[in-house]
Amino acid sequence: MSTAYPSGPRLPSIVQTLLYAKWRGALLQYAARRYGDVFTLRLIPPYSEHVVVFSRPDHIREIFAADPADLHAGEGNRLLVHIMGEHSLLLTDEAEHARARRLLMPAFSGSSLRGYRTLVEAIAKTHVDRWASGSTVHTLDRMNDLTLDVIMQVVFGMADEHRRGELAPRLRRIVNINPIIFFGWKYPWLDRRGPWKRFSDNQNAMNELLYREIAQRRAHPDLDQRADVLSRLLAVGSGENPSDTPLSDAELRDQLITLLLAGHETTASALSWACHELAVHPQVQESARSAAHDGDDKYLEAVLKESMRRRTVIAATGRRLTRDMTIGGQSLPRGTVVSTSILLAHSRSDSFPDGTDFRPERFLDGSVGPNTWLPFGGGVRRCIGAGFSLMEGTAVLREILTRYRLSLPAGVTGESSRIRNITHVPAHGAPVQVTLL
Ligand code: HEM
């Protein structure tokens, strides 16, 4: 296929890569203003060479509705294979992805989510109980502790506090990974040196903990009575689905680490942004508090959704073309990475004319159009934990709002965003002053 990629910034690819890694929002906004709805970024490893960026709702629909055999998401995420493993739901495609998704989906269905709710509410209460009235709470850190606890108890079914205490610091070390590690993975000999060695040592220790947990759970006498995700996955091949091949320990490990990592930092970031936005907008906070008292979860959910729109948590989804294709009228060769820019989609003035306002009501009055709000991606790869994170976020906001008033600490006027691995988080941890009602 003779191809001219859509035009894009002419800066050397190393400069584009640095801007993409550090100042993604600014680079994307600049490129969209200068080159329009579709443009190409030229990057160097660990990113892909040609990334064609889309944000128009009709283009997004086309990408999410395409045949998953033509657009591989797993390949686009290869960078994470060192952390999540080759079986990870995030990193597989086609038949292997479809099987993993089918086996994991029941644990995230509406009825399963309703079953997790009481435990999530209890965990939220325990964490929020520790806040002292009048103090400044660094919400990103506190929400990370809370969501990690939720994921370890609900996904893993780890009731034992001591065991959670062993696993949590290992996971935190991965979340706080030094970006230099990503760049070093191309050179396996680095594995025995400096930060790469420390990374592998941590990874080995974490795997040991995960495999021990899997072995002990396999032997658990009440396995079929347990509701946590690990126990459900261990039951595959027996009970209701005897025809399924049971998951191997390596598959289980990869899916668990994926859920643990994909599931907690993202939700923590969304929640800390929501706390920040509520502190900045006292009137919305009052409406949210009334909703929390009245059990109006829809409004609390709208607060979370609006926070995720204005403060994007994951900036984009990526798909690698397995054949030459035309997308959004552009002929693109096999190997191109097609990126749906969540960040740009959420700030388009044609989709959100009053986009700079923080207005949760837009999610209740039907004014949000299809394929304009996509924090969870879409199509067959749409985030499997979307419902889980909204259920959890709503429970946490309810707990906070029925007990505390949130305000910005003296001297704080706003908050910017920074990239931590692939998640966008509040740069200063979204500090909020909490006062008992
Ligand atoms: C605010 C919270 C969250 C955000 C913003 C978020 C965002 C995303 C996005 C953008 C994707 C990629 C979708 C695509 O490529 O189209 C994704 C995939 C995924 N997420 Fe989430 N996520 C959140 C919470 C969670 C939770 C709570 C879990 C699990 C407990 C989870 C597990 C996953 C998994 C396993 C995938 C891969 C799905 C696949 O490839 O089939 N996420 N998420």
Boltz pocket constraint, residues with backbone or C-beta under 6 A from the ligand:
constraints:
  - pocket:
      binder: B
      contacts: [[A, 73], [A, 89], [A, 90], [A, 91], [A, 101], [A, 258], [A, 259], [A, 262], [A, 263], [A, 264], [A, 266], [A, 267], [A, 270], [A, 313], [A, 314], [A, 316], [A, 317], [A, 318], [A, 374], [A, 375], [A, 376], [A, 377], [A, 378], [A, 379], [A, 380], [A, 381], [A, 382], [A, 383], [A, 384], [A, 385], [A, 386], [A, 388], [A, 389]]
      max_distance: 6.0
